[in-house]
Amino acid sequence: MTRFTRSAAAVSASAVALLMAACTTAPTPTAASSAAAPQAVTVRFAAQINGQPFACGQSYANVGTTRSTVTPSDYRFYVSDVSLVDEAGRAVPVMLAQDGVWQLDNIALLDFENGSGPCRNGTTGINTEVRGTIPAGRYVGLRFTLGVPFARNHGDPTVAPSPLNLTAMFWNWQGGYKFVKFDTASSGLQAAPATAGAGHGGAAASGFSVHLGSTMCAAASRTEAPKAECANPNRVAVAFDRFDAAKQTVVADIGAVLAAANVDVNAPNTSPGCMSFPGDADCPPVMGALGLAYGGAAAPGPQRLFSIR
């Protein structure tokens, strides 16, 4: 009887010890806690002209009101504030990977030219994706801004981190960056080689260009940054209610922007094509297709540059 009592006591003590150990051991991560970790996301972009993939040296027919043939020499643009939209309609920011080349803070450069052929004044690198992380969840839409935020738009590109260090994508401290840079020769206007200072900060001296950026920026000189937002910020807010990053691509078709423009002429005494300057007769159809007000007229409708495929 005594042996049984002692054995039972020993068993009881062991059970208590095990129970206490279980209480102090760290819990094994559950599926629910693991799901809270950020998930990687990639937003893919593609450049087109009238539905055809953009490529340096390739010609594209039926562009603009004259149905001209164009041969582009550059196509790049900045996007910022990329967000995915959850099922409740909330925009959740994508934390961009700070890769030291294409992405900085909440800004990414999409670059479709490769420095070959007529794109010889460009760079060899190509970037067609925005990469980052986002809280785990289900997302059904996409939002982003075409352009560089004001806080980063008027710095010095010679000391700025990449991708804001490209002088070809910069006008001056007063005007800031070119949010979009598209240059082309056309059947009626052959593009000359780019020269420093040509046009609005290094554009081709002829041909037809679309350089989007902020204008009417109050500063003492072109070499000084404005202290407040420009009168014409010219950033484009882009939103898609339905977007699946795993299956779909954002298409930037510059042909849609040029559809109502005459790319074979240039308004006298203005920069080639439309470089966002006020008072340029070449700009109304271009700025309107970008969903922007221009010359005192409201935007005629939403932007037509981007679509989902």
N, C-alpha and C positions, 0 to 999 in steps of 0.2 A: 504494500500500500504506500509505504514511504517512497519507494523507487518510482512509482507511478506519479506521485505528486511532484517529485523533483523533475521528472521528465516533462510533465505537462507545463511546469513553470518555465523550463528551459525553452520549450517550443513557443510558449507565449512570449518570452523575452525576444526570441529570434524574430517572431512575427512583428513585434513592435519595432525592432531595429530596421527590418526591411521596409515597414510602412514609413518610418521617418526618412529613410534614404530616398524612397520614392518621392516624398514631398519636397526634398531639397535638390533633386536632380532636375536639370534644365529640360523643359518639355521639347519633344521632337517637333520641328516645324511642320505645320499642317499645310494642306493644299490651299486653304484660305489665306494663311499668312504669306505663302510663297507667291500668291497671285498679286500681292501688293507691290512686288518689285517692278521697276520700270521695264517697259518692253521696247525693243528696237523698232524704229519705223523708217522707211525710205519712201520719199515722194519722188516719183520719176517724171521727168520732163522730156518732151521731144519738140524739135523745131521743124516747122514746115513752111512751105510757100505754096499756096493754093492746093493743099492736100498732099504735096510731094515732100519727101524728107529733104531738109536743108543739107547741102554739101558745098564746100568751097570748090569753085570752078564749074559747077553745074549751072545751066541756064534754065529759066522757067518762063513758060509762055502764058499769055492771057492775063497779065497783071495790070491792074488799074483800069481807068476809063478808056484808055487807048488800046487795051489788050496787048500791051507791050511785052517784049521778051527782056527779062532782066538777068544779070549775072552778079550775084552778091559777093561782097568782099569782107563782110563782118556781120556777126549776129551774136550779141551777148546781152544779158540783163541781170539786174539785181532783184532779189526778192527778200522780204523781211517779215517778221511776225507770223511765221507759219504756225497754224493751229489745226488740229483735227476737232471735229464736232461730234459730241457724244449723242446718245439716243434722246437725251433730255434737251438737246439744243444748246448745250454749253460748249463754248470754244475752249479747248484745252491746249495751251502752248506746247509746241515741240521744242525740247531742249536740244539745240543743235550741237553736233559733235564739233569741238574746236580743233579742226584738223590742221590749222596753220597754213592752209592753201586756199580753200574755196569757201570756208565758213568762219565767221567772226561774230561773236555775241549772237544776236538773232538775225544776222544777215548772211545771205548766201549768193554767190555769183554763179549763174548758169552760163556756160560758154560753149558755143556750138561750132565755132571756127577752129581750124587747126594750124593756122599759119602757113598753109600751102597755097600755091597758085595765086589767085587774086586776093587771097587772105594773108598775103605775105607780111603785112604790117601787124598781124595779130600774134597769137602765142600758139605753141604746139600743144599745150594741154587742153583737154576737153572735159567738161563737167556737165552731166545731165541729171544729177540727183541732188536732193536735199536729204541729209541723213541726221538722225538724232534719236532721242528716246522720249517716251511719254508714259504716264501712269497706265498700268494695265487696265484694259477695259475694251468695250465695243464702241467703235467710232464709225460714223456714217457719212460725214461731210468733211469739207476742207475749206480753210480760209487762209489767205495770205495777202500781202501788200506788194505791189510792183513798185520798187523804189527803195531808197536808203532813208532811214529815220533822220529827222532833223539833227538830233544829237550827234550823229556821225557824218552828216552830209557836207560839212564845210570845214573839214580839217585839211592837213597837209598830206597829200598822197605820197610824197617822197619819204616820209617817216612813218606812215600808217602801216599797220600790219596787213598782210594779205587777207582777203582779196581787195582791200581798199587802197592798195599800193600801185594800181595800174593807172598811169597818167593818161592813157588812151581813153579811159572811162571817166575822165575828170575834165571839167571846164576850167574853173578857177575857184578860189576860196569863196568868192561872193556867190557864184552860181551853184557850186558843189559838183556832185557826180552826175554822170549820164546814167539814168536809170535803165534806159534801153539804148543800145547802139546797133543800128542796122544801116549798112551802107551797100549801095548797089550801082552798077552801071545799067543803063537801059538802052533800048533801041534808039531812043532820041537823045539820050544824054550819056556820053561815055565818061566813066569816072577816071579822074587823074590820080596819080599816086598821092597818098596822104602826106601832108607836110605839117611841121610843127606850127601851131598857131592858126592854121587855116580854118575858116568857118568859125564855129563856136567852140574853139578849144581843140583843134587838131583833127577836124573832119576832112573828108575828101573834098577837094576843091571843086569838083563837078560831080555829075551823076545825081542820084536821089538818095537822101539819107533820112532816117527817122531817129532823131536823138531826143529822147524824153528826159526832162529834168526840171528842177524848180526855176522859176523866173520871177522878175520883179522883187529881188531880194535886197532889202535896204542895208547898205554898207557904205562906208566912206570911199572905198575903192574896190576894184576887182580883186585885189590882193588881201582884202580883209573879210573876215567872216561876219555875216549878219548876226545880230544878237537876238532876233526874234524870227519866227517863221516867215517865209517868203509869202508875198501876196498870192502867188500861184504855186502852191506846193507841188501839184501835178503828180501826186502819188495815186495809184489806182488800187482800190480795195476790190479784191477778187473773192467770190464765195460760190461754193458748189454745195447744194444741199445733199447730194448723193455722190459719194466718192469712196472707193475701196482701194486703199493704198497697196494692197497685196495683188490686185488684179488690174488696176487702171493706171493710165498715164495722163499727165497734163500736157496738152498740145498747145504750143504757141505758134499760131499760123499768121505770119506777118502779111500774107496775101489778103486776109480779111481786113486788116488795117488799111491797106492800100487800095481796096476795091473801088472806092469812090474818088481816088486821087489820080491826077494826071502825072505819071512818073516820067513823062517825056519832055516836060517843060519845067522851068524854074522861074518863080516870080522875080522880076527885076529888082536888083539891089537888096536881095535877101540871101540868107545862107542856103546852100543846096538842100532841096527837099524841105522837110519840116524839122526844125531844131527847137521847137517849143517857144520861140520868140514871139511876143505879141506883134500883131500887124503883118504877119506873113501870110499871103494869100494861099500858099500851099498847105497851111496847117489846119483849117477848119475840118476837112474830111478825115484827116489823120487823127486829130485830137478827139473828134466826135466818136470815131471808131474805138478809141481807147476809153470811152466813157467819161471824158473830161470836158468841163466847160472851157470855152475859148472865146476871146474877143467880146466878152459881155453876153454871149449866148450860152444858155444852159446846155448841158450834155444832152444830145438827142436820144440817148438810150444807154443801156448797159454796155460794158466793154465787150469787144468782139475778138480780142486777141487770143484769149485762152478758152479752151473747151476741154472736155473729158473724153477720153477714148478708152 
